[in-house]
Amino acid sequence: MKVIVTGATGSAGRATLNHCLTDNRITKVFVLSRRALPDEITNNSKVEIILHTDFLQYPDSLMDQLAGAEVCLWAIGGSIEQFHGDKEKCRQANVDFTLAGAKAMREKLAANAPNGKFRFIFCSGKFAEWNQDKTLLFMSDSRKIKGSVEKSLADLADANPNTFETWLLQPSGFLENDAPGWKKAIGGLYGAIPVSQVGKAMVKVGVEGWKDRIISNDVMLTM
Protein backbone atom coordinates (compact mmCIF):
# COMPACT_ATOMS: atom_id res chain seq x y z
CA MET A 1 0.00 0.00 0.00
CA LYS A 2 1.21 3.50 -0.88
CA VAL A 3 0.22 6.35 1.43
CA ILE A 4 0.60 10.11 1.62
CA VAL A 5 1.55 11.81 4.90
CA THR A 6 1.26 15.53 5.59
CA GLY A 7 2.30 17.52 8.65
CA ALA A 8 5.38 15.36 9.24
CA THR A 9 7.26 18.23 10.89
CA GLY A 10 4.62 18.40 13.64
CA SER A 11 3.98 16.03 16.54
CA ALA A 12 1.04 14.07 15.12
CA GLY A 13 2.41 13.91 11.60
CA ARG A 14 5.82 12.80 12.77
CA ALA A 15 4.29 10.04 14.91
CA THR A 16 2.13 8.98 11.98
CA LEU A 17 5.14 8.81 9.68
CA ASN A 18 7.09 6.75 12.23
CA HIS A 19 4.29 4.18 12.38
CA CYS A 20 4.11 4.07 8.58
CA LEU A 21 7.78 3.14 8.49
CA THR A 22 7.31 0.17 10.81
CA ASP A 23 4.10 -1.16 9.25
CA ASN A 24 4.93 -3.84 6.69
CA ARG A 25 1.59 -3.35 4.95
CA ILE A 26 2.76 0.07 3.80
CA THR A 27 5.29 -0.19 1.00
CA LYS A 28 5.72 3.48 0.08
CA VAL A 29 5.27 6.77 1.93
CA PHE A 30 4.99 10.03 0.02
CA VAL A 31 5.68 12.87 2.46
CA LEU A 32 4.36 16.27 1.39
CA SER A 33 6.38 18.84 3.30
CA ARG A 34 7.22 22.51 3.05
CA ARG A 35 10.71 21.92 4.37
CA ALA A 36 13.37 19.25 4.50
CA LEU A 37 13.16 16.41 7.00
CA PRO A 38 15.97 14.74 9.01
CA ASP A 39 18.38 12.44 7.20
CA GLU A 40 17.08 9.34 8.97
CA ILE A 41 13.73 9.98 7.25
CA THR A 42 15.07 11.16 3.91
CA ASN A 43 17.42 8.19 3.60
CA ASN A 44 14.73 5.59 4.34
CA SER A 45 14.08 3.59 1.18
CA LYS A 46 10.36 3.54 1.93
CA VAL A 47 10.08 7.33 1.89
CA GLU A 48 9.83 9.84 -0.92
CA ILE A 49 9.97 13.45 0.26
CA ILE A 50 8.10 15.87 -2.00
CA LEU A 51 8.74 19.51 -1.16
CA HIS A 52 5.44 21.31 -1.59
CA THR A 53 5.08 24.95 -0.58
CA ASP A 54 1.49 25.78 -1.55
CA PHE A 55 -1.10 23.48 0.02
CA LEU A 56 -3.88 25.21 -1.89
CA GLN A 57 -2.52 24.06 -5.26
CA TYR A 58 -2.10 20.53 -6.62
CA PRO A 59 -0.75 20.71 -10.17
CA ASP A 60 -0.76 17.68 -12.44
CA SER A 61 3.01 17.35 -12.08
CA LEU A 62 2.59 16.82 -8.33
CA MET A 63 -0.30 14.41 -8.71
CA ASP A 64 1.75 12.38 -11.18
CA GLN A 65 4.39 11.96 -8.47
CA LEU A 66 1.70 10.66 -6.10
CA ALA A 67 0.38 8.09 -8.58
CA GLY A 68 -0.59 4.85 -6.90
CA ALA A 69 -1.29 6.36 -3.49
CA GLU A 70 -4.60 5.19 -2.05
CA VAL A 71 -4.59 6.76 1.42
CA CYS A 72 -3.75 10.19 2.82
CA LEU A 73 -2.93 10.60 6.52
CA TRP A 74 -3.50 14.33 7.01
CA ALA A 75 -2.01 16.01 10.08
CA ILE A 76 -1.81 19.68 9.12
CA GLY A 77 -3.69 22.09 11.39
CA GLY A 78 -3.91 23.10 15.02
CA SER A 79 -5.68 25.43 17.42
CA ILE A 80 -5.80 29.21 17.12
CA GLU A 81 -3.27 29.43 19.95
CA GLN A 82 -0.80 27.53 17.78
CA PHE A 83 -1.26 30.22 15.13
CA HIS A 84 -0.57 32.99 17.67
CA GLY A 85 -4.20 34.04 17.76
CA ASP A 86 -4.53 34.54 13.99
CA LYS A 87 -7.97 33.13 13.25
CA GLU A 88 -7.70 33.46 9.48
CA LYS A 89 -4.36 31.67 9.27
CA CYS A 90 -5.77 28.95 11.50
CA ARG A 91 -8.82 28.59 9.27
CA GLN A 92 -6.72 28.48 6.12
CA ALA A 93 -4.43 25.75 7.48
CA ASN A 94 -7.23 23.65 8.94
CA VAL A 95 -10.01 24.13 6.41
CA ASP A 96 -8.70 25.47 3.11
CA PHE A 97 -5.54 23.38 2.92
CA THR A 98 -7.33 20.20 3.98
CA LEU A 99 -10.21 20.52 1.55
CA ALA A 100 -7.95 21.47 -1.36
CA GLY A 101 -5.88 18.36 -0.73
CA ALA A 102 -8.85 16.06 -0.25
CA LYS A 103 -10.59 17.23 -3.41
CA ALA A 104 -7.46 16.98 -5.56
CA MET A 105 -6.68 13.48 -4.28
CA ARG A 106 -10.22 12.28 -4.88
CA GLU A 107 -10.24 13.67 -8.40
CA LYS A 108 -6.77 12.52 -9.45
CA LEU A 109 -5.95 9.41 -7.40
CA ALA A 110 -9.19 7.54 -6.72
CA ALA A 111 -9.33 5.87 -10.13
CA ASN A 112 -6.14 3.92 -9.45
CA ALA A 113 -7.03 2.89 -5.89
CA PRO A 114 -7.81 -0.85 -5.54
CA ASN A 115 -11.54 -0.34 -5.02
CA GLY A 116 -11.78 2.98 -6.84
CA LYS A 117 -12.03 4.89 -3.55
CA PHE A 118 -9.47 7.25 -2.12
CA ARG A 119 -9.24 7.12 1.67
CA PHE A 120 -8.60 10.36 3.62
CA ILE A 121 -7.78 10.23 7.34
CA PHE A 122 -8.00 13.58 9.12
CA CYS A 123 -6.39 14.33 12.48
CA SER A 124 -8.96 16.68 14.01
CA GLY A 125 -9.45 17.40 17.71
CA LYS A 126 -11.61 16.57 20.68
CA PHE A 127 -14.76 18.70 21.03
CA ALA A 128 -14.84 19.71 17.34
CA GLU A 129 -18.20 21.41 16.76
CA TRP A 130 -20.10 21.19 13.48
CA ASN A 131 -22.78 23.74 14.45
CA GLN A 132 -21.20 27.08 13.59
CA ASP A 133 -23.96 29.01 15.39
CA LYS A 134 -23.70 27.20 18.71
CA THR A 135 -22.50 29.12 21.76
CA LEU A 136 -19.47 27.39 23.26
CA LEU A 137 -17.92 28.01 26.64
CA PHE A 138 -14.29 27.30 25.75
CA MET A 139 -12.05 27.27 22.65
CA SER A 140 -15.04 28.30 20.56
CA ASP A 141 -13.24 29.39 17.38
CA SER A 142 -10.80 26.46 17.32
CA ARG A 143 -13.56 23.92 17.89
CA LYS A 144 -15.78 25.41 15.19
CA ILE A 145 -12.92 25.52 12.69
CA LYS A 146 -12.23 21.83 13.29
CA GLY A 147 -15.95 21.12 13.06
CA SER A 148 -16.21 23.02 9.79
CA VAL A 149 -13.56 20.94 8.06
CA GLU A 150 -14.94 17.71 9.53
CA LYS A 151 -18.38 18.47 8.13
CA SER A 152 -16.96 19.44 4.74
CA LEU A 153 -14.98 16.20 4.50
CA ALA A 154 -18.04 14.19 5.50
CA ASP A 155 -20.11 16.05 2.90
CA LEU A 156 -17.46 15.33 0.25
CA ALA A 157 -17.56 11.63 1.11
CA ASP A 158 -21.37 11.54 1.10
CA ALA A 159 -21.49 13.28 -2.28
CA ASN A 160 -18.93 10.90 -3.79
CA PRO A 161 -19.52 7.51 -2.15
CA ASN A 162 -17.91 5.58 -4.99
CA THR A 163 -14.63 7.51 -5.06
CA PHE A 164 -13.95 8.96 -1.60
CA GLU A 165 -14.16 7.91 2.03
CA THR A 166 -13.01 9.72 5.14
CA TRP A 167 -12.42 9.11 8.82
CA LEU A 168 -12.16 11.90 11.38
CA LEU A 169 -9.98 11.27 14.42
CA GLN A 170 -10.56 13.45 17.49
CA PRO A 171 -7.56 13.25 19.84
CA SER A 172 -7.34 15.23 23.04
CA GLY A 173 -4.14 17.04 24.03
CA PHE A 174 -0.92 15.30 23.00
CA LEU A 175 1.60 13.78 25.38
CA GLU A 176 5.07 13.59 23.85
CA ASN A 177 6.88 10.29 24.29
CA ASP A 178 9.49 11.87 26.57
CA ALA A 179 7.02 13.90 28.66
CA PRO A 180 8.03 14.09 32.35
CA GLY A 181 5.92 12.32 34.93
CA TRP A 182 4.17 15.47 36.13
CA LYS A 183 2.97 16.26 32.61
CA LYS A 184 1.65 12.73 32.23
CA ALA A 185 -0.16 13.07 35.55
CA ILE A 186 -1.80 16.34 34.53
CA GLY A 187 -2.58 14.95 31.09
CA GLY A 188 -4.37 12.06 32.68
CA LEU A 189 -6.84 14.49 34.23
CA TYR A 190 -8.13 15.61 30.83
CA GLY A 191 -7.63 12.42 28.84
CA ALA A 192 -4.43 13.39 27.06
CA ILE A 193 -3.21 10.86 24.53
CA PRO A 194 0.39 9.83 23.83
CA VAL A 195 1.31 11.28 20.46
CA SER A 196 2.70 7.89 19.44
CA GLN A 197 -0.80 6.47 19.96
CA VAL A 198 -2.21 9.15 17.65
CA GLY A 199 0.19 8.00 14.94
CA LYS A 200 -0.69 4.37 15.56
CA ALA A 201 -4.42 5.11 15.28
CA MET A 202 -3.97 7.17 12.10
CA VAL A 203 -2.12 4.32 10.41
CA LYS A 204 -4.49 1.62 11.64
CA VAL A 205 -7.54 3.46 10.31
CA GLY A 206 -5.75 4.36 7.09
CA VAL A 207 -4.88 0.75 6.36
CA GLU A 208 -7.93 -1.03 7.77
CA GLY A 209 -10.74 1.54 7.89
CA TRP A 210 -13.09 1.68 10.87
CA LYS A 211 -16.75 1.06 11.62
CA ASP A 212 -17.45 4.67 12.67
CA ARG A 213 -16.52 7.74 10.64
CA ILE A 214 -15.80 9.85 13.74
CA ILE A 215 -13.30 8.25 16.11
CA SER A 216 -13.07 9.63 19.63
CA ASN A 217 -10.02 10.03 21.82
CA ASP A 218 -11.19 7.16 24.04
CA VAL A 219 -11.45 4.82 21.06
CA MET A 220 -8.04 5.90 19.77
CA LEU A 221 -6.53 4.96 23.12
CA THR A 222 -7.70 1.36 22.65
CA MET A 223 -6.18 0.89 19.20
NORTAQUI-V63173 format. One record per pair of residues at least 12 apart in sequence whose ideal C-beta (glycine too) atoms are under 6 Angstrom apart, sorted by the first residue. I is the first residue (numbers start at 1). J is the second residue. Records with the same first field share a line. If there is no record, write none. Layout:
I=J  J
//
This chain:
1=25  26
2=28  68  69
3=26  29  71
4=30  69  72
5=17  29  31  73
6=32  74  76
7=75  76
8=31  33
11=174  195
12=75  123  198
13=75
15=195  196  198  199
16=73  75  199  202
18=199
19=199  200  203
20=203
21=46
23=203
25=207
29=46  47
30=48  50  66  69
31=49
32=50  52
34=53
37=49
50=65
55=97
56=100
58=104
63=108
69=109
70=113
71=119  206
72=105  120
73=121  202  206
74=122
75=123
76=97
77=93  94
79=142
80=141  142
87=141
90=145
91=145
94=145  149
95=148  149
98=149
99=152
102=120
105=118
106=118  163  164
110=163
117=163  165
118=164
119=165
120=166
121=167  202  205  206
122=153  168
123=169
124=146  150  168  170
125=146
126=170  172  217
127=143
128=143  146  147  150
129=143  144  147
130=147  151
132=144
150=168
153=166
167=205  210  213
168=214
169=215
170=216  217
171=193  198  217  220
172=191  192  193  217
173=192
174=195
175=187  192  194
176=195
177=196
191=217
193=217  221
201=220  223
204=223
//
